[in-house]
Amino acid sequence: MAVYRIYFKVSVEKDFNQVPKKDVKKILRRIEMLSEEPRPIGCEKLAGQDRYRIRQGRYRIIYSILDNDRTVWIVKISHRKDAYR
């Protein structure tokens, strides 16, 4: 299977500042797994958008996939209560 490159939107750095460090490590491990399988079991396509989300504990990782370029763009990392606003 082809490996996808992972890119982060600039605003994601600000998102990480609001997440506790113990959760940041888990989120980063989850993001690394997206390079092997960008549509893992449990991911859901967001309605009306070309984005997907995966859950990591209380946090949601929202990302988009560009299959032609073999890239995954991390768009937002947020607590579940704020993720879709």
Backbone bond lengths (Angstrom), bond angles and torsions (degrees), N, CA, C in turn:
res aa  C-N    CA-C-N  psi(-1)  N-CA   C-N-CA  omega(-1)  CA-C   N-CA-C  phi
1 M - - - 1.440 - - 1.527 109.18 -
2 A 1.291 116.79 144.87 1.456 121.75 -178.38 1.527 110.63 -74.41
3 V 1.311 114.59 147.88 1.453 120.93 179.47 1.531 109.02 -93.77
4 Y 1.312 115.70 134.00 1.461 122.03 177.97 1.529 109.12 -95.55
5 R 1.331 116.35 143.79 1.457 120.77 174.94 1.527 108.47 -88.45
6 I 1.317 116.05 143.33 1.459 122.40 -178.04 1.522 108.88 -103.90
7 Y 1.334 116.47 130.61 1.460 122.86 174.96 1.518 108.80 -127.07
8 F 1.323 115.97 149.49 1.447 121.85 179.25 1.522 110.47 -114.05
9 K 1.314 116.84 135.19 1.450 121.27 171.39 1.529 107.19 -67.39
10 V 1.316 118.22 148.69 1.463 122.39 -175.44 1.527 111.64 -57.39
11 S 1.300 117.96 -36.59 1.466 121.41 -176.98 1.525 113.44 -69.30
12 V 1.313 118.36 -13.40 1.462 121.37 -178.89 1.525 110.85 -67.16
13 E 1.326 117.26 -29.43 1.464 120.33 177.61 1.532 110.29 -59.45
14 K 1.303 117.10 -41.23 1.453 121.99 177.55 1.530 110.46 -65.64
15 D 1.337 116.26 -37.11 1.462 120.23 177.73 1.527 111.12 -62.10
16 F 1.338 116.64 -40.71 1.463 120.58 -179.35 1.523 111.76 -65.04
17 N 1.329 118.17 -30.34 1.463 121.11 179.88 1.526 111.96 -64.89
18 Q 1.311 118.30 -22.10 1.452 122.18 -178.29 1.528 112.93 -94.04
19 V 1.323 117.19 -2.45 1.463 121.88 -177.08 1.530 108.78 -103.29
20 P 1.341 118.87 134.97 1.474 121.00 176.22 1.531 111.68 -58.39
21 K 1.328 116.29 146.77 1.465 121.54 -174.41 1.525 113.20 -58.07
22 K 1.332 117.25 -38.02 1.473 118.64 -179.24 1.527 110.81 -64.30
23 D 1.325 116.92 -32.43 1.456 120.22 178.19 1.525 111.70 -79.20
24 V 1.333 117.85 -28.73 1.465 121.30 179.33 1.528 109.96 -61.07
25 K 1.325 116.66 -42.10 1.467 120.19 -179.84 1.523 111.22 -61.67
26 K 1.330 116.38 -42.77 1.460 120.46 179.97 1.527 110.96 -66.89
27 I 1.321 116.14 -39.61 1.466 120.67 179.57 1.523 110.09 -64.84
28 L 1.328 117.41 -43.33 1.468 120.46 -179.91 1.523 111.70 -64.34
29 R 1.331 116.95 -37.75 1.469 119.41 176.07 1.525 110.89 -63.73
30 R 1.318 115.43 -40.38 1.473 120.35 179.03 1.523 110.57 -64.60
31 I 1.332 117.21 -39.71 1.463 121.79 179.00 1.531 110.24 -66.05
32 E 1.331 117.46 -40.13 1.467 120.72 178.07 1.520 111.21 -58.65
33 M 1.317 117.00 -36.27 1.461 120.70 -179.54 1.533 111.51 -66.24
34 L 1.325 117.51 -22.89 1.465 120.87 178.94 1.523 112.06 -66.71
35 S 1.329 117.76 -22.37 1.472 119.32 179.44 1.528 111.14 -67.50
36 E 1.312 117.26 -30.31 1.465 121.58 178.29 1.531 111.70 -85.36
37 E 1.315 116.51 -43.06 1.463 121.85 -177.88 1.526 108.76 -138.75
38 P 1.335 117.83 96.82 1.466 120.19 -176.44 1.533 114.23 -71.46
39 R 1.309 117.43 -14.58 1.471 120.96 177.36 1.535 108.94 -124.08
40 P 1.343 116.36 69.86 1.469 118.92 -177.36 1.522 111.64 -72.79
41 I 1.311 115.43 168.51 1.455 120.41 175.19 1.524 107.71 -61.22
42 G 1.307 116.12 131.94 1.457 120.72 179.99 1.511 113.93 99.88
43 C 1.323 117.94 -10.31 1.462 118.59 177.04 1.523 108.27 -79.39
44 E 1.312 115.60 150.78 1.456 119.99 179.09 1.516 109.70 -131.53
45 K 1.315 115.78 140.10 1.456 121.18 175.41 1.518 107.57 -79.53
46 L 1.327 116.32 133.93 1.458 120.48 -179.74 1.520 109.83 -78.67
47 A 1.301 116.60 138.12 1.460 122.34 -177.28 1.524 110.67 -65.14
48 G 1.319 115.85 131.67 1.459 121.81 176.23 1.513 115.02 74.93
49 Q 1.328 117.78 10.22 1.464 121.27 -178.82 1.520 109.46 -138.26
50 D 1.319 115.80 161.97 1.464 120.47 173.72 1.521 109.57 -97.56
51 R 1.310 115.92 45.32 1.456 121.73 -179.20 1.516 110.08 -126.44
52 Y 1.316 113.85 159.57 1.455 121.96 179.21 1.518 108.46 -124.86
53 R 1.341 115.02 165.28 1.454 119.57 174.45 1.506 109.62 -139.61
54 I 1.317 114.05 144.81 1.450 120.47 171.11 1.525 107.10 -127.51
55 R 1.309 114.64 155.02 1.454 120.69 -179.00 1.516 110.02 -100.88
56 Q 1.309 115.15 141.51 1.455 121.29 170.59 1.523 106.51 -138.33
57 G 1.308 115.36 94.42 1.458 120.08 -176.45 1.521 110.28 65.16
58 R 1.322 115.92 -126.17 1.464 120.83 179.67 1.531 112.45 -87.21
59 Y 1.303 117.12 0.83 1.464 121.15 -175.29 1.520 111.61 -108.75
60 R 1.314 114.97 154.40 1.454 122.25 178.24 1.521 108.60 -119.73
61 I 1.322 115.27 136.05 1.463 122.43 176.68 1.516 105.89 -108.38
62 I 1.313 116.45 116.04 1.456 121.47 -179.14 1.526 107.25 -105.95
63 Y 1.335 115.61 129.08 1.467 120.10 -174.22 1.517 110.80 -147.79
64 S 1.325 114.36 163.56 1.463 120.26 174.98 1.526 108.22 -123.63
65 I 1.327 114.77 153.25 1.464 121.58 -176.80 1.524 108.82 -119.01
66 L 1.320 116.20 129.92 1.460 121.81 173.06 1.531 106.73 -112.95
67 D 1.328 115.69 97.48 1.461 120.13 -175.64 1.523 112.72 -66.88
68 N 1.326 118.17 -33.85 1.475 120.38 -179.69 1.522 111.41 -63.27
69 D 1.344 116.59 -39.77 1.465 121.38 -179.16 1.521 112.72 -92.12
70 R 1.326 116.16 -7.05 1.462 122.43 -175.53 1.523 110.71 55.62
71 T 1.335 115.72 52.29 1.455 121.47 178.34 1.519 110.59 -129.29
72 V 1.320 114.64 152.49 1.457 122.95 173.47 1.524 106.31 -123.36
73 W 1.330 116.59 125.50 1.457 122.40 179.36 1.516 109.09 -106.16
74 I 1.326 116.47 117.34 1.464 121.24 175.80 1.526 106.57 -80.83
75 V 1.330 115.76 118.93 1.465 121.53 -173.44 1.519 111.68 -97.24
76 K 1.342 116.73 -39.69 1.459 119.09 -173.76 1.523 109.71 -158.17
77 I 1.330 115.08 144.12 1.454 122.16 172.19 1.514 105.89 -128.73
78 S 1.325 115.92 123.36 1.450 118.78 -172.23 1.521 110.95 -151.52
79 H 1.316 115.20 157.06 1.462 120.96 172.64 1.518 107.80 -63.75
80 R 1.288 117.17 150.16 1.471 120.47 -173.71 1.510 113.70 -60.41
81 K 1.332 118.64 -28.65 1.462 119.79 -179.39 1.532 112.41 -73.69
82 D 1.341 117.10 -21.64 1.464 121.05 -177.68 1.523 113.77 -111.58
83 A 1.302 118.20 -1.71 1.463 121.49 -167.86 1.518 114.73 -63.86
84 Y 1.314 118.63 -32.81 1.459 119.79 -171.23 1.517 113.04 -107.66
85 R 1.301 117.56 14.88 1.471 121.57 179.13 1.502 111.16 -85.34
